[in-house]
């Protein structure tokens, strides 16, 4: 009966692309509408779609670089205008399109003088560059620049860690997300005696896929996540039965672990330990700052449920904070 009602209520829903443009090779924009929706439905769909667009779509990027001429990340090389760090940052901005799985190797081998751009990257067959003009380095002398690259397809982001340096290679902050930004707006109107809504979705992508493709991917991924619940009626859950006991995820231990930390610390001391001192990744740090969490005391006064309500915050972020707090136990 419930499924029949859902089918009838959604049969008349229609979506439409009302605007589509390419501002540059690395910036596409699309605006879509979905209607008619009952009161409250637009917000439900809009929030879920925005999270799926930003966090559930896979993308491809360069995740590691290696060169025998690089002594360390912050060094400079004679004959190259940019520092090694600047070159790595330029490689991070390279936008790739692929359908590969796992990691692939690529390389750059150029002789100066001249500009090194994305078109100089030798790629595996399954990968292509969105913008060949993206700048990498400027060789001011007749030297050879040879860099080995690692390319990977994944979702979300990956911050390079200090212990991730291996074999003379350097990890690069990986931002796999092909969707740069996503917004949703709601227009409410009255249809007879019923209040209805129109959902507006705005999507910006990096050019590796169009906003329409991003909308399709996000929708498909959301459907895949909810498919298991469609079989809920077929399962006979019994929490008292050992075969059906529910094991809570690790992040539910958040408050317990923080409570242990508070036992050995005075609140007056916690007020003077700022989150700037915790060496948090920039994205997590900015999320906490926007939520008026400035000190360790502010952080400990929030439960894991409170932190999960922060925009752009996820379970992995909570676990990351836990790991850092374990390391920072020596703080007075």
C-alpha positions as CSV (number, residue, x, y, z in Angstrom):
1,X,0.0,0.0,0.0
2,X,2.8,2.4,0.9
3,X,4.6,1.7,-2.4
4,X,1.5,2.3,-4.4
5,X,1.0,5.7,-2.7
6,X,4.6,6.7,-3.5
7,X,4.2,5.7,-7.1
8,X,1.1,7.8,-7.5
9,X,2.5,10.8,-5.7
10,X,5.7,11.0,-7.7
11,X,4.3,10.1,-11.1
12,X,3.5,13.7,-12.0
13,X,6.9,15.1,-10.9
14,X,8.9,16.7,-13.7
15,X,12.4,18.1,-13.9
16,X,13.8,20.6,-16.4
17,X,17.1,22.2,-17.2
18,X,16.4,25.9,-17.2
19,X,20.0,27.2,-17.8
20,X,23.2,25.6,-18.9
21,X,26.5,27.2,-19.8
22,X,30.3,26.7,-19.9
23,X,32.0,29.7,-18.3
24,X,35.4,28.2,-19.1
25,X,36.9,24.7,-19.8
26,X,37.1,24.2,-16.0
27,X,33.8,25.8,-15.0
28,X,30.4,24.5,-16.1
29,X,27.1,25.8,-14.7
30,X,23.6,24.3,-14.7
31,X,20.3,25.2,-13.2
32,X,17.5,22.7,-12.8
33,X,13.9,22.6,-11.4
34,X,11.8,19.8,-10.0
35,X,8.1,20.3,-9.4
36,X,5.4,20.1,-8.2
37,X,6.4,19.0,-4.7
38,X,4.4,19.0,-1.5
39,X,5.4,21.2,1.4
40,X,8.7,20.1,2.9
41,X,9.7,17.8,0.1
42,X,11.8,20.3,-1.7
43,X,14.1,20.8,1.3
44,X,14.3,17.0,1.8
45,X,15.4,16.4,-1.7
46,X,17.6,19.5,-2.0
47,X,19.7,18.8,1.1
48,X,20.2,15.1,0.1
49,X,21.1,16.1,-3.5
50,X,23.5,18.7,-2.4
51,X,25.4,16.3,-0.1
52,X,25.4,13.6,-2.8
53,X,26.6,16.1,-5.5
54,X,29.5,17.2,-3.2
55,X,30.4,13.9,-1.6
56,X,29.2,10.9,-3.6
57,X,30.5,11.5,-7.1
58,X,33.9,10.1,-8.1
59,X,36.5,12.2,-9.8
60,X,40.1,11.7,-11.1
61,X,43.2,13.7,-10.1
62,X,46.9,13.5,-9.6
63,X,47.7,12.2,-6.1
64,X,51.5,11.8,-6.1
65,X,54.6,13.2,-7.9
66,X,58.2,11.8,-7.9
67,X,61.5,13.3,-9.3
68,X,65.1,12.4,-8.6
69,X,66.0,16.1,-8.7
70,X,63.7,17.0,-5.8
71,X,65.5,17.0,-2.4
72,X,62.4,18.1,-0.5
73,X,59.0,19.7,-1.1
74,X,60.1,23.2,-0.2
75,X,63.3,23.3,-2.3
76,X,64.0,25.2,-5.4
77,X,65.6,23.9,-8.6
78,X,68.0,26.0,-10.7
79,X,66.5,26.8,-14.0
80,X,62.9,26.5,-12.8
81,X,61.0,29.7,-11.9
82,X,58.6,28.0,-9.5
83,X,59.5,26.2,-6.3
84,X,58.8,22.5,-5.9
85,X,55.9,23.4,-3.7
86,X,54.4,25.6,-6.3
87,X,54.8,22.9,-9.0
88,X,52.9,20.4,-6.7
89,X,50.1,23.0,-6.2
90,X,49.9,23.5,-10.0
91,X,49.6,19.7,-10.5
92,X,46.8,19.6,-7.9
93,X,44.8,22.0,-10.1
94,X,45.0,19.7,-13.2
95,X,41.5,18.6,-14.1
96,X,41.3,15.0,-15.5
97,X,38.5,13.0,-17.0
98,X,38.5,9.2,-16.8
99,X,36.6,6.0,-16.1
100,X,39.6,4.2,-14.6
101,X,39.6,2.1,-11.5
102,X,42.5,2.0,-9.1
103,X,45.7,4.0,-9.8
104,X,47.6,4.6,-13.0
105,X,51.0,6.1,-13.8
106,X,51.7,9.2,-15.9
107,X,54.8,11.3,-16.5
108,X,56.2,14.6,-17.6
109,X,59.5,14.9,-19.4
110,X,60.3,18.3,-20.9
111,X,63.5,20.1,-21.9
112,X,63.7,23.9,-21.4
113,X,63.6,26.7,-21.8
114,X,59.9,27.0,-22.1
115,X,56.6,26.7,-20.4
116,X,55.4,23.3,-19.1
117,X,51.6,22.9,-19.3
118,X,49.1,20.1,-18.9
119,X,49.5,19.1,-22.5
120,X,53.0,17.9,-21.7
121,X,51.7,15.1,-19.4
122,X,52.0,11.7,-20.9
123,X,48.8,9.9,-19.8
124,X,47.5,6.3,-19.9
125,X,44.8,5.6,-22.6
126,X,41.9,5.8,-20.1
127,X,42.6,9.4,-19.0
128,X,42.2,12.7,-20.7
129,X,42.9,16.3,-19.7
130,X,40.1,18.8,-19.6
131,X,42.2,21.9,-20.1
132,X,45.6,21.4,-21.8
133,X,46.6,25.0,-21.1
134,X,46.8,24.6,-17.4
135,X,50.2,25.9,-16.2
136,X,52.7,23.6,-14.4
137,X,56.1,25.3,-14.5
138,X,58.4,27.8,-16.4
139,X,61.8,26.4,-17.4
140,X,64.2,29.4,-17.7
141,X,67.3,27.4,-18.7
142,X,68.0,24.4,-21.0
143,X,67.4,21.7,-18.3
144,X,65.4,18.5,-18.3
145,X,62.4,18.3,-16.1
146,X,61.2,14.7,-15.5
147,X,58.4,14.0,-13.1
148,X,56.6,10.7,-12.5
149,X,52.9,11.0,-11.6
150,X,50.3,8.8,-9.9
151,X,46.7,9.2,-11.0
152,X,43.8,7.9,-9.1
153,X,40.0,7.9,-9.2
154,X,38.1,8.3,-6.0
155,X,35.5,10.5,-4.2
156,X,35.7,13.2,-1.6
157,X,39.1,14.5,-0.7
158,X,42.4,13.3,0.8
159,X,44.7,15.5,2.7
160,X,48.4,14.6,2.5
161,X,49.8,13.3,5.8
162,X,53.4,13.9,7.0
163,X,54.0,10.1,7.1
164,X,52.8,9.6,3.5
165,X,56.2,10.4,1.9
166,X,57.8,7.4,0.4
167,X,60.5,6.4,-2.1
168,X,61.3,10.1,-2.8
169,X,57.8,10.8,-4.0
170,X,55.5,13.5,-2.7
171,X,51.8,13.1,-2.0
172,X,49.5,15.8,-3.3
173,X,46.3,17.0,-1.6
174,X,43.7,15.1,-3.7
175,X,40.3,16.8,-4.3
176,X,38.5,14.2,-6.3
177,X,35.1,16.1,-6.2
178,X,34.1,17.1,-9.7
179,X,31.3,19.3,-8.4
180,X,32.8,22.7,-7.2
181,X,29.6,23.9,-5.6
182,X,25.9,23.1,-5.4
183,X,23.0,25.2,-4.1
184,X,19.3,24.6,-3.7
185,X,16.5,27.1,-3.5
186,X,12.7,26.7,-2.9
187,X,9.8,28.6,-4.4
188,X,6.5,28.1,-2.6
189,X,3.1,28.8,-4.1
190,X,-0.5,28.0,-3.5
191,X,-2.4,25.7,-5.9
192,X,-6.0,25.7,-4.9
193,X,-6.1,24.9,-1.3
194,X,-2.8,23.1,-1.3
195,X,0.7,24.6,-0.8
196,X,3.2,23.3,-3.2
197,X,6.9,23.9,-3.9
198,X,9.4,24.1,-6.7
199,X,12.9,23.0,-6.1
200,X,15.8,24.9,-7.9
201,X,19.1,23.1,-8.0
202,X,22.3,25.0,-9.1
203,X,25.4,23.0,-9.9
204,X,29.0,24.1,-10.8
205,X,31.4,21.5,-12.0
206,X,35.2,21.5,-12.9
207,X,34.6,20.5,-16.5
208,X,35.3,16.8,-16.1
209,X,31.6,16.3,-16.3
210,X,28.6,18.5,-17.1
211,X,26.1,19.5,-14.4
212,X,23.5,17.3,-16.0
213,X,25.9,14.3,-15.8
214,X,26.6,15.2,-12.1
215,X,22.9,15.3,-11.4
216,X,22.5,11.9,-12.9
217,X,25.4,10.4,-11.0
218,X,24.3,11.9,-7.6
219,X,20.8,10.6,-8.1
220,X,22.0,7.1,-9.0
221,X,24.3,7.0,-6.0
222,X,21.5,8.1,-3.7
223,X,19.2,5.4,-5.0
224,X,21.9,2.8,-4.5
225,X,22.3,3.9,-0.9
226,X,18.6,3.5,-0.2
227,X,18.0,0.2,-2.0
228,X,18.7,-1.9,1.1
229,X,15.8,-0.3,2.9
230,X,13.4,-1.4,0.2
231,X,13.9,-5.0,1.6
232,X,13.3,-4.0,5.2
233,X,9.9,-5.8,5.1
234,X,11.6,-9.0,4.2
235,X,13.9,-9.0,7.2
236,X,12.9,-10.2,10.6
237,X,14.9,-8.0,12.9
238,X,15.2,-9.0,16.6
239,X,17.5,-6.9,18.7
240,X,17.4,-9.5,21.5
241,X,18.6,-12.2,19.2
242,X,22.4,-12.6,19.1
243,X,22.3,-13.1,15.3
244,X,20.7,-9.7,14.8
245,X,22.6,-7.6,17.4
246,X,23.5,-4.1,16.1
247,X,27.1,-3.1,16.5
248,X,27.4,0.7,16.7
249,X,29.9,2.5,14.5
250,X,33.1,3.7,16.1
251,X,32.1,7.3,16.0
252,X,29.4,6.7,18.6
253,X,32.3,6.4,21.1
254,X,33.1,10.1,20.5
255,X,31.5,11.5,23.6
256,X,32.8,8.7,25.9
257,X,36.4,9.3,24.7
258,X,36.1,13.0,25.1
259,X,34.7,12.6,28.6
260,X,37.8,10.6,29.6
261,X,39.9,13.5,28.3
262,X,38.0,16.0,30.4
263,X,38.5,14.0,33.6
264,X,42.2,15.0,33.7
265,X,41.8,18.6,32.5
266,X,40.5,21.7,34.2
267,X,38.0,23.7,32.1
268,X,40.0,26.9,32.7
269,X,42.9,25.2,30.9
270,X,40.7,24.0,28.1
271,X,39.6,27.6,27.4
272,X,43.1,28.5,26.4
273,X,43.7,25.6,24.0
274,X,42.6,26.8,20.7
275,X,41.7,24.5,17.8
276,X,44.4,26.3,15.8
277,X,46.9,24.3,17.9
278,X,45.4,20.9,17.0
279,X,46.8,20.9,13.4
280,X,43.4,20.1,11.9
281,X,43.0,20.0,8.1
282,X,41.9,23.4,6.7
283,X,38.4,22.2,5.7
284,X,37.7,20.7,9.2
285,X,39.2,23.8,10.9
286,X,37.0,26.2,8.8
287,X,33.9,24.1,9.5
288,X,34.5,24.4,13.3
289,X,35.2,28.1,13.1
290,X,32.0,28.8,11.2
291,X,30.1,26.9,14.0
292,X,31.8,29.2,16.6
293,X,34.0,26.4,18.0
294,X,37.2,28.2,18.8
295,X,38.7,26.3,21.8
296,X,39.1,22.7,23.0
297,X,36.5,23.4,25.6
298,X,34.0,24.5,22.9
299,X,34.8,21.2,21.1
300,X,34.3,19.0,24.1
301,X,31.0,20.6,24.9
302,X,29.6,19.3,21.5
303,X,28.4,15.7,21.2
304,X,29.1,13.7,18.0
305,X,25.5,14.4,17.0
306,X,26.1,18.2,17.3
307,X,29.3,17.9,15.1
308,X,27.5,15.8,12.5
309,X,25.0,18.7,12.1
310,X,27.7,21.0,10.9
311,X,27.5,21.6,7.2
312,X,30.1,19.7,5.1
313,X,31.0,17.6,8.2
314,X,31.1,13.8,8.0
315,X,31.9,10.7,10.0
316,X,35.5,10.6,8.8
317,X,36.0,14.2,10.1
318,X,34.8,13.1,13.6
319,X,37.2,10.2,13.6
320,X,40.0,12.5,12.4
321,X,39.4,14.8,15.4
322,X,39.4,11.8,17.8
323,X,42.7,10.7,16.4
324,X,44.2,14.1,16.9
325,X,42.9,14.5,20.4
326,X,44.5,11.1,21.3
327,X,47.8,12.5,20.2
328,X,47.2,15.8,22.0
329,X,46.6,14.3,25.4
330,X,49.8,15.9,26.7
331,X,48.2,19.4,26.5
332,X,47.8,20.9,29.9
